[in-house]
Every structure is written in C-alpha cells, then in structure tokens.
C-alpha cells in the first residue's frame, strides 16, 4: 500500500460511520465530523499486526503494506528443541509446514516471555498455546490444536504438541445488500486483493485489509459512506465461502470548499489547483491525494516542512434521499518556513565530501526544498560509489523550531572495491 492509499484510509474512515439523515437540501440539518490528517491522528486506519506485501517483493519503506511471513517446510518426524538463556527448553512436535523459528518469533513479538520455572508458571503455557493457535489461523489453518506437557525426564523442558489442521482455500466471495456495484466486480476486486497476499488462503488480517480496500474503492467513486462489513465464513467440501454485507449509501457530489490558514497560497489559488470542481462526483481518493501528497509537496518545496491539513466534511441529501452533496471545510497549518543550517555526511572512512556537495541541489543557508533534496539523493546514488541511499532511513533531520533551521545528516556506506580516484570524472 502506498502512502496515498494510507492517507485515503485516514481521510475517509469516518465517513461511513455517519448516520445520514433524510433531510432536504433546503433544510439545515447537517452532520459535522472532524477527519484528522495523517500527521495528526492515524487511529482511524485499519491496523494489521504484520506488514502485508505481495509475494516475492521486498519491503521498501516504513509506509509499505503489512507483510505475511513466508513459511518454511519441516518434516513432521523431526522434533524441534529450542533452549533459552534461563536453561528452559521448548520442544515442538507435529509441525509440518510451519517452522519452530516462526513460532518463537511470533511469541517474542507478542511479548510472551519464556518462564524461569515451567512448573510454577502456568500462565505462560495458556498464553503461548492461545497465541500459537492464533498464529496458525493467520496462516490459513482453520482448526489448529495445541497441547503441552513437561518432559518427564527433564522438568525444565516444555513439549508443545501441534496439529495444524486443515488449510482450505477460499472458493467464493458473496455479497448481500449491494445494488450499485455488481457482485462479480466486487468479488473480482476482493479476490485479487486476497490472492495478492495469501494465495487464496484465509487470513483474518488480510481479509480485514481487503475489506477496507473495498470501502475505499467505493468511496473513490463518490459513495463516501459505503462500507463492507460482517464477513461470514462457511466451510464446504470444496473450500471456504465468504459472504460480506454491503451498505453502499448514496452518491455524493462536491459542494462548497472553504479554506483557512494558508498564507503561501490564496484560497482561490488552492481551489484552482484542486483536481475536483463543484458539482463533480466527490472522489475521496483523489481529494486525499491532493491534500496529503501534492499540496504537501508544494509547501515542502517552499520550506514549509511541517505542513498539515484538517478536513471537516458536511453531508447533505436531496429531499428523496437518493443523492447527496458534501461540503468541505479545509484548515491548513503551514508551520514556519525552514532554512538549511547544516548539511553533513556520515560514513566509515574518508569520503570526497567537497565533490559530493557539488552534486547537491540544496545548499546551507537556502530555504529547504524537499523536492530538490530528494533529487540530490538521486544524484548521489547515480555515482554508484555507495550502497543505495534511502531518502528516509539513511537521512537524519534535526530542527531548531525557535530559529526555523533544519540540519541534515546523510549516512553513506561505501561499496566494496570502489575507489574514489575516479570521482572527479562523474558528470555534475
């Protein structure tokens, strides 16, 4: 999931929860709800415990989609025994498709600590068993069984007996309550989402994510209060049938947009920059991209690195309740304009710092420009003298809010067997 999609979740997550009254356009009944921007509050986003990512791809940044751990096969006849620092040992028996290392990693991530005395700490056994079952469920195993005992010959060894259970595939998606969107189109869309991450197996976290994907797909078409909910799972001899309830709501068109807080741009200028005009279908996804990506980038190019936006929608319906208009109140907080105080490089060993600075499109004393800085990183990467520099992970920013100054440190890792002697020949 890219950043635009996550911003969209934040921008529209409150929309479907509104109780829309059947009021006429001439009436004064309105619903106001504050929708915070991504820098202010992300509690509205759907959260998954793991980062989802398509099979075979690598994680790119902190905003990437949740990733499901790949499974490693293990012979059922080969028991696993894992020792820990306190001399307590865990042994797993019955594992077929899931490795003991994945189980231990999951227990650690959920802060289920190994006991110092297994005989006296039964809470660990219960918590560990429950968590293991949940872990198998996330991998598509419908009815896992986990039991445990102390090894008779060693009272400090816990033996977990595991039966993974069946792992049926999803064979069909059904929908109830949809009138606007066809069942076939919805089924194709959610199936593509699920198979992109789980190869047709049921993972509750993946399904939840894909349901939010359906929500936002509908909202991008102007159905700002659409929601898909209450999944029911039916097991058959052929596989799983998943049924979703649908509340499409009504189609919204864009009404008035009121803008406050901007000094860099006038309200009229921002309206002209907007991709949507009054009377057009309210594409929530496109509006979110503009506010949280495009407009933020524009402010960042002019030194306003703390730009945030808050949007408050006001929904109105036609007298018969068949269509609606949504007005938006947009409040922009520009923050202060920052200048570059210092640019430094951090690396092991000597580097041709002066030559590197010549490649940069930003200079100390300049107004900070995010786009120019990102292009500078691209130019450094084009030298092939260093391991690829990540614009987020390999760059440290420090701000002095009192003097509106920003300091930048770029971390460099020299490639092996690379000499800086030919650096002067690089085209600038």
C-alpha positions as CSV (number, residue, x, y, z in Angstrom):
1,X,0.0,0.0,0.0
2,X,1.5,3.3,-0.9
3,X,1.3,6.4,1.1
4,X,-1.6,7.8,-0.9
5,X,-3.8,4.8,-0.1
6,X,-3.0,5.1,3.6
7,X,-3.8,8.8,3.6
8,X,-7.1,7.8,1.9
9,X,-7.9,5.5,4.8
10,X,-7.3,8.3,7.3
11,X,-9.2,10.9,5.2
12,X,-12.4,8.7,4.7
13,X,-12.6,6.3,7.6
14,X,-15.0,8.5,9.5
15,X,-17.3,8.9,6.5
16,X,-19.0,5.5,6.6
17,X,-19.8,5.9,10.3
18,X,-22.0,8.9,9.9
19,X,-25.8,8.5,10.3
20,X,-27.1,10.3,7.3
21,X,-30.5,11.9,7.9
22,X,-33.0,12.0,5.0
23,X,-33.1,15.8,5.0
24,X,-33.8,18.0,2.0
25,X,-31.4,20.4,0.6
26,X,-33.4,23.3,1.9
27,X,-33.2,22.0,5.5
28,X,-30.5,23.0,7.9
29,X,-29.8,19.5,9.3
30,X,-26.1,18.7,8.7
31,X,-23.6,16.3,10.1
32,X,-20.1,17.6,11.0
33,X,-17.2,15.3,11.7
34,X,-13.5,16.1,12.0
35,X,-11.3,14.0,9.9
36,X,-7.7,14.4,11.0
37,X,-4.8,14.3,8.6
38,X,-2.2,11.5,8.7
39,X,0.3,13.5,10.8
40,X,-2.3,14.3,13.4
41,X,-4.0,11.0,14.2
42,X,-3.9,7.7,12.4
43,X,-6.2,5.8,14.8
44,X,-8.8,5.6,12.1
45,X,-6.6,3.5,9.8
46,X,-7.1,-0.3,9.7
47,X,-4.2,-1.9,11.5
48,X,-2.6,-5.3,10.9
49,X,-0.1,-7.0,13.1
50,X,2.1,-7.9,10.2
51,X,3.2,-5.9,7.2
52,X,1.3,-7.1,4.1
53,X,3.3,-7.3,0.9
54,X,2.9,-9.2,-2.3
55,X,4.8,-12.4,-2.6
56,X,8.4,-12.0,-3.8
57,X,8.6,-8.3,-3.2
58,X,10.9,-6.6,-0.7
59,X,9.9,-4.1,1.9
60,X,10.8,-0.6,0.7
61,X,10.0,1.8,3.5
62,X,8.1,2.3,6.7
63,X,4.9,3.0,4.8
64,X,4.9,-0.2,2.9
65,X,2.0,-2.6,3.3
66,X,1.8,-5.3,6.0
67,X,4.0,-8.5,5.2
68,X,3.0,-12.0,5.8
69,X,5.8,-14.2,6.9
70,X,6.7,-16.9,4.4
71,X,6.5,-20.4,5.6
72,X,9.3,-22.9,5.7
73,X,8.6,-26.6,5.4
74,X,9.8,-29.0,8.1
75,X,9.5,-32.8,8.4
76,X,6.8,-33.9,10.8
77,X,9.2,-36.6,12.1
78,X,11.8,-34.0,13.1
79,X,11.0,-32.6,16.5
80,X,12.3,-29.1,17.3
81,X,14.0,-28.2,20.6
82,X,15.0,-24.7,21.5
83,X,17.0,-23.7,24.5
84,X,17.0,-20.2,26.1
85,X,19.3,-18.4,28.5
86,X,17.5,-19.5,31.6
87,X,18.0,-23.2,30.7
88,X,14.3,-23.7,30.0
89,X,13.9,-25.6,26.7
90,X,10.9,-25.7,24.4
91,X,10.3,-28.6,22.0
92,X,7.7,-28.7,19.3
93,X,6.3,-31.9,17.8
94,X,3.9,-32.3,15.0
95,X,5.0,-29.3,12.9
96,X,4.6,-29.9,9.2
97,X,4.5,-26.6,7.2
98,X,5.4,-24.1,9.9
99,X,8.9,-23.8,11.4
100,X,9.7,-23.5,15.1
101,X,11.6,-20.3,14.5
102,X,8.5,-18.6,13.1
103,X,6.5,-19.7,16.2
104,X,9.2,-18.4,18.6
105,X,9.5,-15.1,16.7
106,X,5.7,-14.6,16.9
107,X,5.7,-15.3,20.7
108,X,8.5,-12.8,21.1
109,X,6.7,-10.2,19.0
110,X,3.6,-10.6,21.3
111,X,5.8,-10.3,24.4
112,X,5.1,-13.8,25.7
113,X,8.2,-14.4,27.8
114,X,9.6,-17.8,28.5
115,X,9.2,-18.8,32.1
116,X,12.0,-19.4,34.6
117,X,10.2,-22.3,36.1
118,X,7.7,-24.0,33.8
119,X,6.1,-26.0,36.6
120,X,5.2,-22.8,38.5
121,X,4.2,-20.5,35.7
122,X,1.1,-22.0,34.0
123,X,0.1,-18.6,32.6
124,X,2.9,-19.0,30.0
125,X,1.5,-22.3,28.8
126,X,-2.0,-20.9,28.4
127,X,-0.9,-17.7,26.7
128,X,1.6,-19.4,24.5
129,X,-0.9,-22.1,23.4
130,X,-3.6,-19.5,22.6
131,X,-1.1,-17.3,20.7
132,X,0.1,-20.3,18.7
133,X,-3.4,-21.2,17.6
134,X,-4.0,-17.6,16.5
135,X,-0.7,-17.7,14.6
136,X,-1.8,-20.8,12.7
137,X,-5.2,-19.2,12.0
138,X,-3.4,-16.2,10.3
139,X,-1.7,-18.7,8.0
140,X,-5.0,-20.2,6.9
141,X,-5.2,-23.2,9.2
142,X,-8.8,-23.3,10.3
143,X,-8.8,-25.6,13.4
144,X,-5.3,-25.9,14.9
145,X,-4.8,-27.9,18.1
146,X,-2.0,-27.2,20.6
147,X,-1.4,-29.2,23.7
148,X,1.6,-29.1,26.1
149,X,3.3,-31.2,28.8
150,X,6.5,-31.2,30.8
151,X,9.0,-33.7,29.7
152,X,9.2,-36.5,32.3
153,X,13.0,-36.8,32.1
154,X,13.5,-33.1,32.4
155,X,11.1,-30.8,34.4
156,X,12.6,-27.8,32.6
157,X,11.6,-28.8,29.1
158,X,8.2,-27.9,27.7
159,X,6.9,-30.0,24.8
160,X,4.2,-28.5,22.6
161,X,2.3,-31.0,20.5
162,X,0.8,-29.3,17.4
163,X,-1.8,-30.4,14.9
164,X,-2.0,-27.7,12.3
165,X,-5.4,-28.8,11.0
166,X,-6.9,-28.2,7.5
167,X,-6.0,-25.3,5.4
168,X,-8.9,-24.8,2.9
169,X,-8.8,-22.3,0.1
170,X,-11.3,-19.5,-0.5
171,X,-13.5,-20.7,-3.3
172,X,-16.1,-17.9,-3.5
173,X,-17.0,-14.4,-2.3
174,X,-20.6,-13.4,-2.0
175,X,-22.3,-10.1,-1.2
176,X,-25.6,-9.1,0.3
177,X,-27.2,-5.7,0.0
178,X,-25.4,-4.3,-3.0
179,X,-27.4,-2.5,-5.6
180,X,-25.0,-0.2,-7.4
181,X,-21.9,-2.4,-7.6
182,X,-22.2,-5.8,-9.2
183,X,-21.4,-8.9,-7.3
184,X,-19.0,-10.1,-9.9
185,X,-17.0,-6.8,-9.9
186,X,-16.8,-6.8,-6.1
187,X,-15.8,-10.5,-6.0
188,X,-13.1,-10.0,-8.6
189,X,-11.7,-7.0,-6.7
190,X,-11.5,-8.6,-3.3
191,X,-10.2,-11.9,-4.7
192,X,-7.4,-10.0,-6.4
193,X,-6.5,-8.3,-3.1
194,X,-6.6,-11.5,-1.1
195,X,-4.6,-13.7,-3.6
196,X,-2.1,-10.9,-3.9
197,X,-1.1,-11.6,-0.3
198,X,-2.3,-15.0,0.8
199,X,-2.7,-17.3,-2.3
200,X,-6.4,-17.9,-1.7
201,X,-5.9,-18.9,2.0
202,X,-8.0,-17.2,4.6
203,X,-6.1,-14.8,6.9
204,X,-8.3,-12.7,9.1
205,X,-5.9,-9.8,9.0
206,X,-5.6,-9.9,5.2
207,X,-9.3,-10.1,4.8
208,X,-9.8,-7.1,7.1
209,X,-7.4,-5.1,5.0
210,X,-9.1,-6.1,1.7
211,X,-12.5,-5.1,3.1
212,X,-11.1,-1.7,3.8
213,X,-9.8,-1.7,0.2
214,X,-13.3,-2.3,-1.0
215,X,-14.6,0.5,1.2
216,X,-12.1,3.0,-0.3
217,X,-12.7,1.7,-3.8
218,X,-16.4,2.6,-3.5
219,X,-15.6,6.0,-1.9
220,X,-13.3,6.8,-4.8
221,X,-16.4,6.6,-6.9
222,X,-18.4,9.1,-4.8
223,X,-20.0,6.7,-2.4
224,X,-18.3,8.3,0.6
225,X,-20.3,6.4,3.2
226,X,-20.0,3.0,1.6
227,X,-18.9,0.1,3.8
228,X,-18.5,-3.6,3.6
229,X,-18.8,-5.5,6.9
230,X,-19.7,-8.5,9.0
231,X,-17.9,-11.3,7.0
232,X,-19.4,-14.7,7.4
233,X,-17.3,-17.8,6.6
234,X,-18.9,-21.0,5.5
235,X,-16.8,-24.2,5.2
236,X,-17.8,-26.6,2.4
237,X,-16.2,-29.7,1.0
238,X,-14.7,-27.6,-1.8
239,X,-13.4,-24.8,0.4
240,X,-14.5,-21.5,2.0
241,X,-17.3,-19.3,1.0
242,X,-17.1,-15.7,2.4
243,X,-20.2,-13.5,2.5
244,X,-19.9,-9.7,3.1
245,X,-22.8,-7.4,3.9
246,X,-22.8,-4.2,1.9
247,X,-24.1,-0.7,2.7
248,X,-23.5,1.4,-0.4
249,X,-25.0,4.7,0.8
250,X,-25.7,7.4,-1.7
251,X,-23.7,9.1,-4.4
252,X,-22.1,12.4,-3.3
253,X,-21.1,15.4,-5.5
254,X,-18.8,18.1,-4.4
255,X,-20.3,21.3,-2.9
256,X,-18.5,24.3,-1.4
257,X,-14.9,24.2,-0.2
258,X,-14.0,26.7,2.5
259,X,-10.2,27.2,3.0
260,X,-8.5,28.8,6.0
261,X,-4.9,29.1,7.3
262,X,-2.8,29.5,4.2
263,X,-0.6,32.5,3.7
264,X,1.7,31.0,1.0
265,X,-1.3,30.4,-1.3
266,X,-4.6,32.2,-1.5
267,X,-7.8,30.3,-1.1
268,X,-8.7,30.9,-4.7
269,X,-5.3,29.6,-5.9
270,X,-5.8,26.4,-3.9
271,X,-9.3,25.9,-5.3
272,X,-7.9,26.3,-8.8
273,X,-5.2,23.7,-8.0
274,X,-7.7,21.2,-6.8
275,X,-8.5,18.2,-9.1
276,X,-12.2,18.4,-8.4
277,X,-14.7,21.2,-9.1
278,X,-18.1,22.0,-7.6
279,X,-20.8,19.6,-8.9
280,X,-18.4,16.8,-9.8
281,X,-18.6,13.4,-8.2
282,X,-16.7,13.6,-4.9
283,X,-13.8,11.3,-5.5
284,X,-12.5,11.0,-1.9
285,X,-9.3,9.2,-3.0
286,X,-8.3,11.9,-5.5
287,X,-9.0,14.7,-3.0
288,X,-7.0,12.9,-0.3
289,X,-4.0,12.6,-2.7
290,X,-4.2,16.3,-3.5
291,X,-4.3,17.4,0.2
292,X,-1.8,15.0,1.7
293,X,0.6,14.4,-1.2
294,X,0.5,17.1,-3.9
295,X,-0.2,20.1,-1.7
296,X,2.1,18.9,1.0
297,X,4.8,18.6,-1.6
298,X,4.2,22.1,-2.9
299,X,4.6,23.5,0.6
300,X,7.7,21.4,1.2
301,X,9.3,22.9,-1.9
302,X,8.9,26.3,-0.2
303,X,10.4,25.4,3.2
304,X,7.2,24.6,5.0
305,X,8.2,21.1,6.2
306,X,5.6,21.0,9.0
307,X,2.5,21.4,6.7
308,X,-0.6,19.7,7.9
309,X,-4.3,19.8,6.8
310,X,-7.6,19.1,8.6
311,X,-10.7,18.4,6.7
312,X,-14.3,18.6,8.0
313,X,-17.0,17.3,5.6
314,X,-20.6,18.3,5.9
315,X,-23.1,16.0,4.2
316,X,-26.5,17.0,2.8
317,X,-29.0,14.9,1.0
318,X,-31.7,15.6,-1.6
319,X,-35.4,15.6,-0.4
320,X,-35.9,12.0,-1.5
321,X,-32.5,10.9,0.0
322,X,-31.3,9.4,-3.3
323,X,-28.3,11.7,-3.8
324,X,-26.1,14.0,-1.7
325,X,-23.8,16.9,-1.6
326,X,-20.7,17.1,0.5
327,X,-19.1,20.5,1.5
328,X,-15.6,20.6,2.9
329,X,-14.0,23.0,5.4
330,X,-10.2,22.8,4.9
331,X,-7.9,24.2,7.6
332,X,-4.2,24.4,6.6
333,X,-1.5,24.7,9.2
334,X,1.6,25.8,7.3
335,X,4.0,26.0,10.2
336,X,7.2,28.0,9.8
337,X,9.4,28.3,6.8
338,X,12.7,26.5,7.4
339,X,16.2,27.2,6.1
340,X,19.1,24.8,5.9
341,X,21.5,25.3,8.8
342,X,24.0,22.5,8.1
343,X,24.5,19.5,5.7
344,X,26.9,16.8,6.8
345,X,27.9,13.3,5.6
346,X,28.4,10.4,8.0
347,X,30.5,7.5,6.7
348,X,33.1,5.0,7.7
349,X,36.5,6.2,6.5
350,X,37.3,9.2,4.3
351,X,35.0,10.4,1.5
352,X,35.3,13.1,-1.1
353,X,33.0,15.4,0.7
354,X,33.6,18.5,-1.4
355,X,32.8,16.7,-4.6
356,X,29.7,15.2,-3.0
357,X,28.5,18.7,-2.0
358,X,28.8,19.8,-5.6
359,X,26.2,17.2,-6.6
360,X,23.7,18.5,-4.1
361,X,20.9,20.8,-5.4
362,X,20.4,22.3,-1.9
363,X,22.9,24.5,0.0
364,X,23.4,25.6,3.5
365,X,21.5,28.9,4.0
366,X,18.9,28.1,1.4
367,X,15.2,27.7,2.1
368,X,14.7,24.0,2.4
369,X,13.2,22.4,-0.7
370,X,12.1,18.8,-0.3
371,X,11.9,18.0,-4.0
372,X,15.4,19.4,-4.6
373,X,16.7,17.4,-1.7
374,X,15.2,14.2,-3.0
375,X,16.8,14.8,-6.4
376,X,20.1,15.4,-4.7
377,X,19.9,11.9,-3.1
378,X,19.2,10.5,-6.6
379,X,22.3,12.2,-7.9
380,X,24.4,10.7,-5.1
381,X,23.0,7.3,-5.9
382,X,23.9,7.7,-9.6
383,X,27.6,7.8,-8.7
384,X,27.4,4.1,-7.7
385,X,30.1,4.8,-5.1
386,X,27.9,3.9,-2.2
387,X,25.2,1.4,-1.3
388,X,21.8,2.9,-2.3
389,X,20.9,5.8,-0.1
390,X,17.3,5.6,1.3
391,X,15.8,9.1,1.5
392,X,14.1,8.2,4.7
393,X,16.2,5.6,6.5
394,X,19.6,7.0,5.7
395,X,18.9,10.6,6.3
396,X,18.6,12.3,9.7
397,X,16.8,15.6,10.1
398,X,17.2,17.9,13.1
399,X,15.1,21.1,13.5
400,X,15.6,24.2,15.6
401,X,12.0,25.5,15.8
402,X,13.0,28.7,17.5
403,X,15.2,29.8,14.7
404,X,13.4,27.8,11.9
405,X,16.5,25.9,10.9
406,X,17.0,22.3,9.8
407,X,20.2,20.3,9.9
408,X,20.7,17.3,7.6
409,X,23.0,14.3,8.1
410,X,23.3,11.8,5.2
411,X,24.7,8.4,6.1
412,X,26.9,6.7,3.4
413,X,28.1,3.1,3.1
414,X,30.9,2.8,0.6
415,X,30.6,0.0,-1.9
416,X,33.3,-2.7,-1.7
417,X,36.2,-2.4,-4.1
418,X,35.3,1.1,-5.2
419,X,37.9,3.8,-5.5
420,X,37.1,7.5,-5.1
421,X,40.0,8.3,-7.5
422,X,37.7,8.5,-10.5
423,X,35.1,10.6,-8.7
424,X,36.2,13.8,-10.5
425,X,35.1,12.3,-13.8
426,X,31.5,12.0,-12.8
427,X,29.2,14.3,-14.7
428,X,27.7,17.0,-12.5
